[in-house]
Amino acid sequence: MVFRRGKDGGDDPGGGSGKRIILWPAYFDSTLPRRLGRRVPRDMGVPSPRPEDVAEAARRAGFEAVVEESSYPRLWWRVRRRIVVLAPEGVSKSGVIKAVATELRKIGPGKRRRG
C-alpha cells in the first residue's frame, strides 16, 4: 500500500480520507534521550523498537500504516525506515504518537521481534 498525494494536494491513499503522519521508531525508543528524537516519556517507550513493530502497533490503534525506507534526520548517518500512518482529519500527531506508544507497550518485549 502506498499513500500518495491527490491532485488537489491532499492525501489520496487510494480512496480514503485523512492525513499522512510520519512516525520514526526513535520517537518510541526508551534508550534515546529526547534530544536525539524520543517523543514519548521513557516509561511509555520501548527499547530499540523495530519499524515493523511500530507499524503493527499503529494498525492495532486503528490506523493504516506503511513502512518506508528513509533516514531519520537527527540520526542521518544511520539508514533507517519510517512509518507512514494515515490518520483521520482532526487527529493530531501527538495523539497518534500516544496511541501507538500505548499499543507498542501492549505488544510486550516477548512478542516484539528483535532485529
C-alpha positions as a Markdown table, in Angstrom:
| # | Residue | x | y | z |
|---|---|---|---|---|
| 1 | Met | 0.0 | 0.0 | 0.0 |
| 2 | Val | 1.3 | 3.4 | -0.9 |
| 3 | Phe | -0.1 | 6.7 | 0.3 |
| 4 | Arg | 0.1 | 9.3 | -2.4 |
| 5 | Arg | -0.9 | 12.9 | -2.9 |
| 6 | Gly | -4.1 | 13.7 | -4.6 |
| 7 | Lys | -4.5 | 16.1 | -7.5 |
| 8 | Asp | -5.7 | 18.8 | -5.1 |
| 9 | Gly | -2.6 | 18.4 | -2.9 |
| 10 | Gly | -4.4 | 16.4 | -0.3 |
| 11 | Asp | -3.6 | 12.8 | 0.6 |
| 12 | Asp | -5.1 | 10.1 | -1.5 |
| 13 | Pro | -4.4 | 6.7 | -0.1 |
| 14 | Gly | -6.5 | 5.0 | -2.7 |
| 15 | Gly | -9.9 | 6.2 | -1.8 |
| 16 | Gly | -9.8 | 7.0 | 1.9 |
| 17 | Ser | -9.6 | 10.4 | 3.5 |
| 18 | Gly | -7.1 | 11.5 | 6.1 |
| 19 | Lys | -3.7 | 12.9 | 6.5 |
| 20 | Arg | -0.3 | 11.4 | 6.4 |
| 21 | Ile | 1.7 | 11.4 | 9.6 |
| 22 | Ile | 5.4 | 10.3 | 9.6 |
| 23 | Leu | 6.5 | 8.3 | 12.6 |
| 24 | Trp | 10.1 | 7.3 | 13.3 |
| 25 | Pro | 11.0 | 4.4 | 15.6 |
| 26 | Ala | 13.2 | 6.8 | 17.5 |
| 27 | Tyr | 10.1 | 8.5 | 18.8 |
| 28 | Phe | 9.4 | 5.4 | 20.9 |
| 29 | Asp | 12.9 | 4.3 | 21.8 |
| 30 | Ser | 13.4 | 4.4 | 25.6 |
| 31 | Thr | 17.2 | 4.2 | 25.2 |
| 32 | Leu | 17.4 | 7.5 | 23.4 |
| 33 | Pro | 17.3 | 10.9 | 25.1 |
| 34 | Arg | 14.8 | 13.4 | 23.9 |
| 35 | Arg | 17.5 | 15.5 | 22.1 |
| 36 | Leu | 18.0 | 12.5 | 19.8 |
| 37 | Gly | 14.4 | 12.2 | 18.9 |
| 38 | Arg | 12.4 | 10.4 | 21.6 |
| 39 | Arg | 8.9 | 11.9 | 21.8 |
| 40 | Val | 7.3 | 9.9 | 24.5 |
| 41 | Pro | 8.1 | 9.6 | 28.2 |
| 42 | Arg | 10.7 | 7.0 | 28.9 |
| 43 | Asp | 8.2 | 4.8 | 30.7 |
| 44 | Met | 5.9 | 4.8 | 27.6 |
| 45 | Gly | 8.7 | 3.9 | 25.3 |
| 46 | Val | 10.3 | 0.5 | 24.5 |
| 47 | Pro | 14.0 | -0.3 | 23.9 |
| 48 | Ser | 15.0 | -0.2 | 20.2 |
| 49 | Pro | 11.6 | -0.7 | 18.6 |
| 50 | Arg | 11.6 | -2.2 | 15.1 |
| 51 | Pro | 9.7 | -0.3 | 12.3 |
| 52 | Glu | 7.5 | -3.4 | 11.7 |
| 53 | Asp | 6.5 | -3.4 | 15.4 |
| 54 | Val | 5.7 | 0.3 | 15.3 |
| 55 | Ala | 3.6 | -0.3 | 12.2 |
| 56 | Glu | 1.8 | -3.2 | 13.8 |
| 57 | Ala | 1.1 | -1.0 | 16.9 |
| 58 | Ala | -0.3 | 1.7 | 14.6 |
| 59 | Arg | -2.6 | -0.9 | 13.0 |
| 60 | Arg | -3.8 | -2.1 | 16.4 |
| 61 | Ala | -4.5 | 1.5 | 17.3 |
| 62 | Gly | -6.8 | 1.7 | 14.3 |
| 63 | Phe | -4.6 | 3.5 | 11.7 |
| 64 | Glu | -3.4 | 2.4 | 8.3 |
| 65 | Ala | 0.4 | 2.1 | 8.3 |
| 66 | Val | 3.2 | 1.5 | 5.8 |
| 67 | Val | 6.9 | 1.1 | 6.4 |
| 68 | Glu | 9.2 | 3.1 | 4.0 |
| 69 | Glu | 13.0 | 3.3 | 3.6 |
| 70 | Ser | 14.4 | 6.6 | 4.8 |
| 71 | Ser | 16.9 | 8.1 | 7.3 |
| 72 | Tyr | 15.8 | 9.9 | 10.4 |
| 73 | Pro | 17.1 | 13.5 | 10.2 |
| 74 | Arg | 18.6 | 13.6 | 13.7 |
| 75 | Leu | 20.4 | 10.3 | 13.1 |
| 76 | Trp | 21.0 | 10.8 | 9.4 |
| 77 | Trp | 24.1 | 8.6 | 9.3 |
| 78 | Arg | 22.0 | 5.5 | 10.1 |
| 79 | Val | 19.9 | 4.1 | 7.3 |
| 80 | Arg | 16.5 | 3.5 | 8.9 |
| 81 | Arg | 12.9 | 3.1 | 8.0 |
| 82 | Arg | 9.9 | 5.3 | 8.8 |
| 83 | Ile | 6.3 | 4.5 | 9.3 |
| 84 | Val | 3.7 | 6.5 | 7.3 |
| 85 | Val | 0.4 | 6.5 | 9.1 |
| 86 | Leu | -2.9 | 7.6 | 7.6 |
| 87 | Ala | -4.8 | 9.4 | 10.4 |
| 88 | Pro | -8.3 | 10.8 | 10.2 |
| 89 | Glu | -8.7 | 14.6 | 9.9 |
| 90 | Gly | -8.8 | 16.2 | 13.3 |
| 91 | Val | -6.4 | 13.7 | 14.9 |
| 92 | Ser | -3.1 | 15.4 | 16.0 |
| 93 | Lys | 0.3 | 13.9 | 15.5 |
| 94 | Ser | 0.8 | 13.8 | 19.3 |
| 95 | Gly | -2.4 | 11.9 | 19.6 |
| 96 | Val | -1.3 | 9.3 | 17.1 |
| 97 | Ile | 2.1 | 9.0 | 18.8 |
| 98 | Lys | 0.5 | 8.4 | 22.2 |
| 99 | Ala | -2.0 | 5.8 | 20.8 |
| 100 | Val | 0.8 | 4.0 | 19.0 |
| 101 | Ala | 3.1 | 4.1 | 22.1 |
| 102 | Thr | 0.3 | 2.5 | 24.2 |
| 103 | Glu | -0.2 | -0.3 | 21.7 |
| 104 | Leu | 3.5 | -0.8 | 21.3 |
| 105 | Arg | 3.8 | -1.4 | 25.1 |
| 106 | Lys | 1.0 | -3.9 | 24.9 |
| 107 | Ile | 2.9 | -5.9 | 22.3 |
| 108 | Gly | 5.5 | -6.5 | 25.0 |
| 109 | Pro | 9.1 | -7.5 | 24.8 |
| 110 | Gly | 8.5 | -11.2 | 24.5 |
| 111 | Lys | 6.3 | -10.7 | 21.4 |
| 112 | Arg | 8.3 | -8.0 | 19.7 |
| 113 | Arg | 10.8 | -9.3 | 17.1 |
| 114 | Arg | 14.4 | -8.3 | 17.5 |
| 115 | Gly | 16.5 | -7.2 | 14.6 |
